[in-house]
Amino acid sequence: MLNFLIRNLQSNDGTQEKGDRMAVTNLATADEYNSYIKSPDLTVIHFYAPWADQCTQMNEVLEEMTKVAEYKGVRFGKIAAEDVPEISLAFNISAVPTVLLIRNSKVLDRVDGANPSVLAQKLKHQLTAKDSVPIDIPKPKENIEIRLKRLINQAPCMLFMKGNPATPRCGFSRTIVSILDSYKADYQTFDILQDNDVREGLKKFSNWPTYPQLYLNGELVGGLDIIKEMSEAGELEDMLPKKASVDERIQEVINKGKIVIIMKGTKTNPKCVYTEQIMEIFDSLNIDYETFDILTDEELRIALKSYADWPTYPQVYINGDFVGGFETIKDLNDSRELIYTFNIES
């Protein structure tokens, strides 16, 4: 079907003059994406993955569409979904290929999967419609107070900061991370820049207006000034939980449950399209699994790559044994081997 449509577009008599042709624009960052979709012109964005054959074919379809006179004035762009997880999550991109039709930053329609004929129909509708009504992008909301309590108690020592320990996004966050690391503290972090609900909600919940914020056993300790004072007074070190050795910590993480996904983000806030798809596979099979946010621990993020001899995340472990990443789990699921090979009972 894809090749047929490409041939059909190539044979269209109404191709644009060479000088009018607009190539598909490659968007590499969230800022480029947000700037590109502000246009009042109808804009088509393809969320793709370079490893997926259907995405490659859809990119070819878009390239051919740029040559067709019927689509003159339509702007075509493409963006690698995994490179901009914040955008993919915000626009509910859970699989690739997905194509959005946008005008003035508003999503007018979408095409999920490799459906070029549907894309052509929806483009025609938007080009001829007198009024374009944006579609709703569903975003299920959890009660914010329940969510904040769960996040605060996610680990005995929780740091809410700007950025993560590997790349702090403000000087105060960088300093408090340095203090905690100097004591070899065992802590997890949450990047408040990635979630405005948490960012604003936690200020009111804890009656503390700034970040970073440090919590021990679910109770607010304070911000950087208080942590520095406690450190200088010799009061902080004994209060902090200490990290075990790297090997011990790896074993603890990969044996959290029968199935463990080492991932970017959390179950409720995944920050990687491939992680979302792995979770969807296990959810569809009614299989329980645990997760670990690798962005909260730079030491483990590096160590687990060597331990598994696997350079990327997510990583999936079953019964403490490394299985693979997204493609491995997808292949096992597609071949119906996932449950039987690893003796997982659904």
LUMVEX-177412 format. One record per residue (C-alpha): residue number from 1; residue in three letters; chain; x, y, z. Coordinates in steps of 0.001 Angstrom, whole numbers. Layout:
<rs>
@n->NUM&res->ALA&chain->A&u->X&v->Y&w->Z
...
</rs>
This chain:
<rs>
@n->1&res->MET&chain->A&u->0&v->0&w->0
@n->2&res->LEU&chain->A&u->2812&v->2427&w->866
@n->3&res->ASN&chain->A&u->4707&v->1735&w->-2356
@n->4&res->PHE&chain->A&u->1490&v->2037&w->-4346
@n->5&res->LEU&chain->A&u->767&v->5478&w->-2929
@n->6&res->ILE&chain->A&u->4327&v->6621&w->-3559
@n->7&res->ARG&chain->A&u->4040&v->5517&w->-7207
@n->8&res->ASN&chain->A&u->654&v->7219&w->-7437
@n->9&res->LEU&chain->A&u->2067&v->10474&w->-6101
@n->10&res->GLN&chain->A&u->5076&v->10238&w->-8409
@n->11&res->SER&chain->A&u->2760&v->9849&w->-11417
@n->12&res->ASN&chain->A&u->563&v->12797&w->-10427
@n->13&res->ASP&chain->A&u->404&v->15316&w->-13303
@n->14&res->GLY&chain->A&u->106&v->18249&w->-10949
@n->15&res->THR&chain->A&u->3572&v->18292&w->-9495
@n->16&res->GLN&chain->A&u->4945&v->21650&w->-8413
@n->17&res->GLU&chain->A&u->7542&v->23535&w->-10319
@n->18&res->LYS&chain->A&u->11009&v->22627&w->-9106
@n->19&res->GLY&chain->A&u->11523&v->26016&w->-7549
@n->20&res->ASP&chain->A&u->8325&v->25690&w->-5495
@n->21&res->ARG&chain->A&u->9197&v->22378&w->-3938
@n->22&res->MET&chain->A&u->9596&v->22384&w->-170
@n->23&res->ALA&chain->A&u->11527&v->19440&w->1232
@n->24&res->VAL&chain->A&u->10564&v->17684&w->4446
@n->25&res->THR&chain->A&u->12164&v->19653&w->7292
@n->26&res->ASN&chain->A&u->14133&v->17630&w->9827
@n->27&res->LEU&chain->A&u->13450&v->18881&w->13359
@n->28&res->ALA&chain->A&u->16124&v->17911&w->15862
@n->29&res->THR&chain->A&u->15054&v->19568&w->19126
@n->30&res->ALA&chain->A&u->11957&v->20495&w->21098
@n->31&res->ASP&chain->A&u->12645&v->24181&w->20451
@n->32&res->GLU&chain->A&u->12803&v->23600&w->16699
@n->33&res->TYR&chain->A&u->9549&v->21636&w->16856
@n->34&res->ASN&chain->A&u->7695&v->24262&w->18913
@n->35&res->SER&chain->A&u->8883&v->27028&w->16608
@n->36&res->TYR&chain->A&u->7961&v->25091&w->13447
@n->37&res->ILE&chain->A&u->4363&v->24330&w->14460
@n->38&res->LYS&chain->A&u->3524&v->27984&w->15221
@n->39&res->SER&chain->A&u->2878&v->28623&w->11525
@n->40&res->PRO&chain->A&u->-672&v->29551&w->10375
@n->41&res->ASP&chain->A&u->-70&v->27228&w->7396
@n->42&res->LEU&chain->A&u->-1183&v->23613&w->7626
@n->43&res->THR&chain->A&u->1769&v->21671&w->9004
@n->44&res->VAL&chain->A&u->2363&v->17910&w->8866
@n->45&res->ILE&chain->A&u->4753&v->16398&w->11433
@n->46&res->HIS&chain->A&u->5907&v->12785&w->11246
@n->47&res->PHE&chain->A&u->7074&v->11287&w->14548
@n->48&res->TYR&chain->A&u->9403&v->8492&w->13476
@n->49&res->ALA&chain->A&u->12124&v->6104&w->14578
@n->50&res->PRO&chain->A&u->15133&v->5575&w->12274
@n->51&res->TRP&chain->A&u->15109&v->1808&w->12877
@n->52&res->ALA&chain->A&u->11473&v->1301&w->11769
@n->53&res->ASP&chain->A&u->10937&v->371&w->8101
@n->54&res->GLN&chain->A&u->7391&v->1754&w->8087
@n->55&res->CYS&chain->A&u->8724&v->5115&w->9281
@n->56&res->THR&chain->A&u->11247&v->5154&w->6428
@n->57&res->GLN&chain->A&u->8438&v->4483&w->3958
@n->58&res->MET&chain->A&u->6261&v->7194&w->5498
@n->59&res->ASN&chain->A&u->9146&v->9649&w->5171
@n->60&res->GLU&chain->A&u->9284&v->8738&w->1468
@n->61&res->VAL&chain->A&u->5541&v->9380&w->1190
@n->62&res->LEU&chain->A&u->5974&v->12838&w->2732
@n->63&res->GLU&chain->A&u->8865&v->13602&w->369
@n->64&res->GLU&chain->A&u->6617&v->12781&w->-2603
@n->65&res->MET&chain->A&u->3776&v->14856&w->-1161
@n->66&res->THR&chain->A&u->6032&v->17922&w->-1181
@n->67&res->LYS&chain->A&u->6134&v->17636&w->-4981
@n->68&res->VAL&chain->A&u->2363&v->17553&w->-5495
@n->69&res->ALA&chain->A&u->621&v->20806&w->-6431
@n->70&res->GLU&chain->A&u->-2424&v->19889&w->-4350
@n->71&res->TYR&chain->A&u->-273&v->20218&w->-1227
@n->72&res->LYS&chain->A&u->1389&v->23489&w->-2175
@n->73&res->GLY&chain->A&u->1580&v->25598&w->947
@n->74&res->VAL&chain->A&u->1535&v->22614&w->3284
@n->75&res->ARG&chain->A&u->4637&v->22407&w->5471
@n->76&res->PHE&chain->A&u->6098&v->18942&w->6079
@n->77&res->GLY&chain->A&u->8418&v->18056&w->8951
@n->78&res->LYS&chain->A&u->9755&v->14983&w->10707
@n->79&res->ILE&chain->A&u->11163&v->14430&w->14182
@n->80&res->ALA&chain->A&u->12720&v->11398&w->15870
@n->81&res->ALA&chain->A&u->10260&v->10578&w->18673
@n->82&res->GLU&chain->A&u->12821&v->9255&w->21141
@n->83&res->ASP&chain->A&u->15044&v->12332&w->20807
@n->84&res->VAL&chain->A&u->12311&v->14602&w->22196
@n->85&res->PRO&chain->A&u->10526&v->12546&w->24895
@n->86&res->GLU&chain->A&u->8935&v->15629&w->26436
@n->87&res->ILE&chain->A&u->7257&v->16449&w->23107
@n->88&res->SER&chain->A&u->6270&v->12836&w->22414
@n->89&res->LEU&chain->A&u->4658&v->12542&w->25837
@n->90&res->ALA&chain->A&u->2939&v->15918&w->25620
@n->91&res->PHE&chain->A&u->1320&v->14982&w->22307
@n->92&res->ASN&chain->A&u->515&v->11408&w->23381
@n->93&res->ILE&chain->A&u->2870&v->9790&w->20844
@n->94&res->SER&chain->A&u->3025&v->6206&w->22123
@n->95&res->ALA&chain->A&u->4065&v->4466&w->18892
@n->96&res->VAL&chain->A&u->5705&v->5220&w->15567
@n->97&res->PRO&chain->A&u->4939&v->6161&w->12887
@n->98&res->THR&chain->A&u->2475&v->8817&w->14025
@n->99&res->VAL&chain->A&u->1616&v->11895&w->11952
@n->100&res->LEU&chain->A&u->80&v->15086&w->13364
@n->101&res->LEU&chain->A&u->-1727&v->17759&w->11339
@n->102&res->ILE&chain->A&u->-1163&v->21117&w->13021
@n->103&res->ARG&chain->A&u->-1955&v->24783&w->12499
@n->104&res->ASN&chain->A&u->-1026&v->27629&w->14879
@n->105&res->SER&chain->A&u->377&v->25064&w->17357
@n->106&res->LYS&chain->A&u->-3034&v->23345&w->17564
@n->107&res->VAL&chain->A&u->-3390&v->19674&w->16626
@n->108&res->LEU&chain->A&u->-6214&v->19388&w->14089
@n->109&res->ASP&chain->A&u->-5972&v->15670&w->13398
@n->110&res->ARG&chain->A&u->-3621&v->12717&w->13602
@n->111&res->VAL&chain->A&u->-2814&v->9480&w->11803
@n->112&res->ASP&chain->A&u->-1576&v->6571&w->13909
@n->113&res->GLY&chain->A&u->481&v->3967&w->12079
@n->114&res->ALA&chain->A&u->1555&v->3729&w->8447
@n->115&res->ASN&chain->A&u->-1654&v->4886&w->6734
@n->116&res->PRO&chain->A&u->-714&v->7143&w->3804
@n->117&res->SER&chain->A&u->-4167&v->6951&w->2205
@n->118&res->VAL&chain->A&u->-5765&v->8122&w->5459
@n->119&res->LEU&chain->A&u->-3186&v->10906&w->5673
@n->120&res->ALA&chain->A&u->-4064&v->12009&w->2130
@n->121&res->GLN&chain->A&u->-7789&v->12060&w->2992
@n->122&res->LYS&chain->A&u->-7241&v->14066&w->6163
@n->123&res->LEU&chain->A&u->-4966&v->16515&w->4387
@n->124&res->LYS&chain->A&u->-7618&v->17080&w->1726
@n->125&res->HIS&chain->A&u->-10245&v->17643&w->4421
@n->126&res->GLN&chain->A&u->-8124&v->20201&w->6265
@n->127&res->LEU&chain->A&u->-7246&v->22044&w->3051
@n->128&res->THR&chain->A&u->-10899&v->22371&w->2031
@n->129&res->ALA&chain->A&u->-12559&v->22786&w->5448
@n->130&res->LYS&chain->A&u->-13770&v->26288&w->6254
@n->131&res->ASP&chain->A&u->-13200&v->25845&w->9976
@n->132&res->SER&chain->A&u->-10523&v->23653&w->11557
@n->133&res->VAL&chain->A&u->-11330&v->22512&w->15085
@n->134&res->PRO&chain->A&u->-8389&v->21277&w->17209
@n->135&res->ILE&chain->A&u->-8757&v->17756&w->18569
@n->136&res->ASP&chain->A&u->-8386&v->16945&w->22238
@n->137&res->ILE&chain->A&u->-5259&v->15082&w->23323
@n->138&res->PRO&chain->A&u->-6292&v->12925&w->26290
@n->139&res->LYS&chain->A&u->-4090&v->13287&w->29356
@n->140&res->PRO&chain->A&u->-5377&v->11263&w->32284
@n->141&res->LYS&chain->A&u->-4772&v->13152&w->35511
@n->142&res->GLU&chain->A&u->-4029&v->11578&w->38840
@n->143&res->ASN&chain->A&u->-5158&v->13399&w->41985
@n->144&res->ILE&chain->A&u->-2249&v->15792&w->42561
@n->145&res->GLU&chain->A&u->-2100&v->15378&w->46355
@n->146&res->ILE&chain->A&u->-1999&v->11585&w->46062
@n->147&res->ARG&chain->A&u->681&v->11868&w->43407
@n->148&res->LEU&chain->A&u->2813&v->14244&w->45477
@n->149&res->LYS&chain->A&u->2643&v->11975&w->48529
@n->150&res->ARG&chain->A&u->3655&v->9005&w->46388
@n->151&res->LEU&chain->A&u->6579&v->10903&w->44869
@n->152&res->ILE&chain->A&u->7791&v->12220&w->48226
@n->153&res->ASN&chain->A&u->7776&v->8672&w->49607
@n->154&res->GLN&chain->A&u->9269&v->7093&w->46499
@n->155&res->ALA&chain->A&u->12602&v->6735&w->48326
@n->156&res->PRO&chain->A&u->13829&v->7408&w->51895
@n->157&res->CYS&chain->A&u->15770&v->10384&w->50511
@n->158&res->MET&chain->A&u->14071&v->12333&w->47706
@n->159&res->LEU&chain->A&u->15455&v->15447&w->46032
@n->160&res->PHE&chain->A&u->13170&v->17599&w->43897
@n->161&res->MET&chain->A&u->15443&v->19632&w->41673
@n->162&res->LYS&chain->A&u->15868&v->21336&w->38321
@n->163&res->GLY&chain->A&u->17373&v->18766&w->35974
@n->164&res->ASN&chain->A&u->18949&v->15550&w->37210
@n->165&res->PRO&chain->A&u->22199&v->14684&w->39023
@n->166&res->ALA&chain->A&u->24047&v->14226&w->35727
@n->167&res->THR&chain->A&u->22871&v->17567&w->34288
@n->168&res->PRO&chain->A&u->21595&v->19962&w->36975
@n->169&res->ARG&chain->A&u->19733&v->22918&w->35457
@n->170&res->CYS&chain->A&u->20548&v->25500&w->38124
@n->171&res->GLY&chain->A&u->23439&v->26328&w->40442
@n->172&res->PHE&chain->A&u->21470&v->25555&w->43609
@n->173&res->SER&chain->A&u->20564&v->22093&w->42350
@n->174&res->ARG&chain->A&u->24166&v->21471&w->41321
@n->175&res->THR&chain->A&u->25409&v->22439&w->44790
@n->176&res->ILE&chain->A&u->22962&v->20280&w->46732
@n->177&res->VAL&chain->A&u->23750&v->17275&w->44501
@n->178&res->SER&chain->A&u->27442&v->17842&w->45209
@n->179&res->ILE&chain->A&u->26776&v->17859&w->48969
@n->180&res->LEU&chain->A&u->24732&v->14651&w->48865
@n->181&res->ASP&chain->A&u->27298&v->12925&w->46653
@n->182&res->SER&chain->A&u->30116&v->13923&w->48990
@n->183&res->TYR&chain->A&u->28400&v->11886&w->51725
@n->184&res->LYS&chain->A&u->27724&v->8996&w->49295
@n->185&res->ALA&chain->A&u->24038&v->9492&w->50048
@n->186&res->ASP&chain->A&u->21515&v->7073&w->48578
@n->187&res->TYR&chain->A&u->18894&v->9359&w->47070
@n->188&res->GLN&chain->A&u->16508&v->9636&w->44160
@n->189&res->THR&chain->A&u->15558&v->12791&w->42284
@n->190&res->PHE&chain->A&u->12632&v->14262&w->40404
@n->191&res->ASP&chain->A&u->13077&v->16884&w->37696
@n->192&res->ILE&chain->A&u->10416&v->19521&w->38428
@n->193&res->LEU&chain->A&u->11086&v->21196&w->35051
@n->194&res->GLN&chain->A&u->9472&v->18201&w->33349
@n->195&res->ASP&chain->A&u->6151&v->18440&w->35188
@n->196&res->ASN&chain->A&u->4548&v->21780&w->35983
@n->197&res->ASP&chain->A&u->1768&v->20155&w->38044
@n->198&res->VAL&chain->A&u->4350&v->18731&w->40438
@n->199&res->ARG&chain->A&u->6429&v->21900&w->40332
@n->200&res->GLU&chain->A&u->3578&v->24180&w->41405
@n->201&res->GLY&chain->A&u->1729&v->21627&w->43518
@n->202&res->LEU&chain->A&u->4709&v->20786&w->45726
@n->203&res->LYS&chain->A&u->5252&v->24466&w->46562
@n->204&res->LYS&chain->A&u->1760&v->24642&w->48068
@n->205&res->PHE&chain->A&u->1760&v->21115&w->49500
@n->206&res->SER&chain->A&u->4955&v->21688&w->51508
@n->207&res->ASN&chain->A&u->4611&v->25466&w->51890
@n->208&res->TRP&chain->A&u->8078&v->25932&w->50414
@n->209&res->PRO&chain->A&u->8303&v->28310&w->47435
@n->210&res->THR&chain->A&u->11641&v->27387&w->45837
@n->211&res->TYR&chain->A&u->13718&v->24486&w->44534
@n->212&res->PRO&chain->A&u->15624&v->22303&w->45237
@n->213&res->GLN&chain->A&u->13689&v->20613&w->48063
@n->214&res->LEU&chain->A&u->15052&v->17651&w->50045
@n->215&res->TYR&chain->A&u->12797&v->15100&w->51779
@n->216&res->LEU&chain->A&u->13794&v->12399&w->54269
@n->217&res->ASN&chain->A&u->11298&v->9630&w->55012
@n->218&res->GLY&chain->A&u->8507&v->11681&w->53484
@n->219&res->GLU&chain->A&u->9237&v->14836&w->55495
@n->220&res->LEU&chain->A&u->10581&v->18097&w->54104
@n->221&res->VAL&chain->A&u->14057&v->18954&w->55384
@n->222&res->GLY&chain->A&u->14469&v->22170&w->53398
@n->223&res->GLY&chain->A&u->16260&v->23813&w->50531
@n->224&res->LEU&chain->A&u->19915&v->24493&w->49800
@n->225&res->ASP&chain->A&u->20512&v->27023&w->52614
@n->226&res->ILE&chain->A&u->19244&v->24652&w->55294
@n->227&res->ILE&chain->A&u->21142&v->21686&w->53841
@n->228&res->LYS&chain->A&u->24364&v->23715&w->53764
@n->229&res->GLU&chain->A&u->23876&v->24825&w->57388
@n->230&res->MET&chain->A&u->23207&v->21251&w->58526
@n->231&res->SER&chain->A&u->26256&v->20029&w->56599
@n->232&res->GLU&chain->A&u->28527&v->22686&w->58096
@n->233&res->ALA&chain->A&u->27205&v->21887&w->61584
@n->234&res->GLY&chain->A&u->27928&v->18173&w->61109
@n->235&res->GLU&chain->A&u->24238&v->17265&w->61452
@n->236&res->LEU&chain->A&u->23483&v->16083&w->57920
@n->237&res->GLU&chain->A&u->25678&v->13051&w->57276
@n->238&res->ASP&chain->A&u->24172&v->10784&w->59937
@n->239&res->MET&chain->A&u->20659&v->11563&w->58710
@n->240&res->LEU&chain->A&u->21290&v->10464&w->55123
@n->241&res->PRO&chain->A&u->20851&v->6870&w->53926
@n->242&res->LYS&chain->A&u->24108&v->5617&w->52399
@n->243&res->LYS&chain->A&u->24641&v->3901&w->49088
@n->244&res->ALA&chain->A&u->25670&v->277&w->49038
@n->245&res->SER&chain->A&u->28472&v->-820&w->46700
@n->246&res->VAL&chain->A&u->27727&v->-548&w->42995
@n->247&res->ASP&chain->A&u->27500&v->-4343&w->42611
@n->248&res->GLU&chain->A&u->25128&v->-4609&w->45572
@n->249&res->ARG&chain->A&u->22987&v->-1812&w->44227
@n->250&res->ILE&chain->A&u->22797&v->-3397&w->40764
@n->251&res->GLN&chain->A&u->21614&v->-6670&w->42286
@n->252&res->GLU&chain->A&u->19096&v->-4831&w->44433
@n->253&res->VAL&chain->A&u->17651&v->-2974&w->41436
@n->254&res->ILE&chain->A&u->17469&v->-5862&w->38965
@n->255&res->ASN&chain->A&u->15894&v->-8120&w->41594
@n->256&res->LYS&chain->A&u->13191&v->-5671&w->42695
@n->257&res->GLY&chain->A&u->10632&v->-7997&w->41113
@n->258&res->LYS&chain->A&u->10238&v->-10863&w->38684
@n->259&res->ILE&chain->A&u->10326&v->-8343&w->35824
@n->260&res->VAL&chain->A&u->12226&v->-5063&w->36132
@n->261&res->ILE&chain->A&u->12406&v->-2330&w->33502
@n->262&res->ILE&chain->A&u->15422&v->-30&w->33890
@n->263&res->MET&chain->A&u->14109&v->3069&w->32169
@n->264&res->LYS&chain->A&u->14093&v->6827&w->31773
@n->265&res->GLY&chain->A&u->11318&v->8126&w->34012
@n->266&res->THR&chain->A&u->8735&v->6361&w->36123
@n->267&res->LYS&chain->A&u->5688&v->4168&w->35529
@n->268&res->THR&chain->A&u->3414&v->7188&w->35647
@n->269&res->ASN&chain->A&u->5825&v->9544&w->33909
@n->270&res->PRO&chain->A&u->7947&v->7626&w->31360
@n->271&res->LYS&chain->A&u->10385&v->9828&w->29456
@n->272&res->CYS&chain->A&u->11105&v->7569&w->26508
@n->273&res->VAL&chain->A&u->8810&v->6344&w->23732
@n->274&res->TYR&chain->A&u->10443&v->2901&w->23665
@n->275&res->THR&chain->A&u->9897&v->2494&w->27402
@n->276&res->GLU&chain->A&u->6227&v->3365&w->26969
@n->277&res->GLN&chain->A&u->5891&v->681&w->24315
@n->278&res->ILE&chain->A&u->7553&v->-1987&w->26481
@n->279&res->MET&chain->A&u->5186&v->-1090&w->29314
@n->280&res->GLU&chain->A&u->2240&v->-1344&w->26913
@n->281&res->ILE&chain->A&u->3339&v->-4857&w->25898
@n->282&res->PHE&chain->A&u->3491&v->-6089&w->29492
@n->283&res->ASP&chain->A&u->260&v->-4275&w->30369
@n->284&res->SER&chain->A&u->-1514&v->-5913&w->27429
@n->285&res->LEU&chain->A&u->-483&v->-9314&w->28820
@n->286&res->ASN&chain->A&u->-1577&v->-8355&w->32369
@n->287&res->ILE&chain->A&u->1973&v->-8915&w->33583
@n->288&res->ASP&chain->A&u->3229&v->-7142&w->36702
@n->289&res->TYR&chain->A&u->6593&v->-5434&w->36539
@n->290&res->GLU&chain->A&u->8772&v->-3063&w->38553
@n->291&res->THR&chain->A&u->10618&v->-40&w->37183
@n->292&res->PHE&chain->A&u->13712&v->1944&w->38065
@n->293&res->ASP&chain->A&u->14334&v->5501&w->36863
@n->294&res->ILE&chain->A&u->17912&v->5473&w->35615
@n->295&res->LEU&chain->A&u->17910&v->9283&w->35306
@n->296&res->THR&chain->A&u->17980&v->9500&w->39105
@n->297&res->ASP&chain->A&u->21303&v->7685&w->39481
@n->298&res->GLU&chain->A&u->24217&v->8553&w->37213
@n->299&res->GLU&chain->A&u->26504&v->5976&w->38823
@n->300&res->LEU&chain->A&u->24075&v->3133&w->38124
@n->301&res->ARG&chain->A&u->23274&v->4516&w->34669
@n->302&res->ILE&chain->A&u->26919&v->3999&w->33685
@n->303&res->ALA&chain->A&u->27454&v->775&w->35653
@n->304&res->LEU&chain->A&u->24417&v->-1047&w->34246
@n->305&res->LYS&chain->A&u->25579&v->-447&w->30687
@n->306&res->SER&chain->A&u->28780&v->-2353&w->31483
@n->307&res->TYR&chain->A&u->27001&v->-4971&w->33593
@n->308&res->ALA&chain->A&u->24559&v->-5871&w->30809
@n->309&res->ASP&chain->A&u->26979&v->-5066&w->27979
@n->310&res->TRP&chain->A&u->24085&v->-3036&w->26545
@n->311&res->PRO&chain->A&u->24639&v->644&w->25700
@n->312&res->THR&chain->A&u->21092&v->2018&w->25825
@n->313&res->TYR&chain->A&u->17926&v->2172&w->27915
@n->314&res->PRO&chain->A&u->15374&v->773&w->28556
@n->315&res->GLN&chain->A&u->16796&v->-2545&w->29753
@n->316&res->VAL&chain->A&u->14550&v->-5415&w->30809
@n->317&res->TYR&chain->A&u->15496&v->-8012&w->33438
@n->318&res->ILE&chain->A&u->13514&v->-11168&w->34193
@n->319&res->ASN&chain->A&u->14349&v->-13104&w->37358
@n->320&res->GLY&chain->A&u->17493&v->-10981&w->37659
@n->321&res->ASP&chain->A&u->18750&v->-11925&w->34179
@n->322&res->PHE&chain->A&u->19178&v->-9354&w->31426
@n->323&res->VAL&chain->A&u->16852&v->-9977&w->28479
@n->324&res->GLY&chain->A&u->17314&v->-6982&w->26193
@n->325&res->GLY&chain->A&u->15822&v->-3661&w->25168
@n->326&res->PHE&chain->A&u->12744&v->-2577&w->23270
@n->327&res->GLU&chain->A&u->13430&v->-4444&w->20032
@n->328&res->THR&chain->A&u->14105&v->-7729&w->21885
@n->329&res->ILE&chain->A&u->10873&v->-7512&w->23874
@n->330&res->LYS&chain->A&u->8916&v->-6484&w->20772
@n->331&res->ASP&chain->A&u->10292&v->-9420&w->18761
@n->332&res->LEU&chain->A&u->9543&v->-11866&w->21581
@n->333&res->ASN&chain->A&u->6025&v->-10523&w->21878
@n->334&res->ASP&chain->A&u->5423&v->-10564&w->18113
@n->335&res->SER&chain->A&u->6524&v->-14209&w->17970
@n->336&res->ARG&chain->A&u->4360&v->-15013&w->21017
@n->337&res->GLU&chain->A&u->7438&v->-16287&w->22861
@n->338&res->LEU&chain->A&u->7514&v->-13704&w->25646
@n->339&res->ILE&chain->A&u->5313&v->-15559&w->28121
@n->340&res->TYR&chain->A&u->6589&v->-19073&w->27410
@n->341&res->THR&chain->A&u->10295&v->-18451&w->26974
@n->342&res->PHE&chain->A&u->10636&v->-16789&w->30353
@n->343&res->ASN&chain->A&u->7923&v->-18771&w->32108
@n->344&res->ILE&chain->A&u->5878&v->-15658&w->32872
@n->345&res->GLU&chain->A&u->2380&v->-16423&w->34035
@n->346&res->SER&chain->A&u->-203&v->-13878&w->32899
</rs>
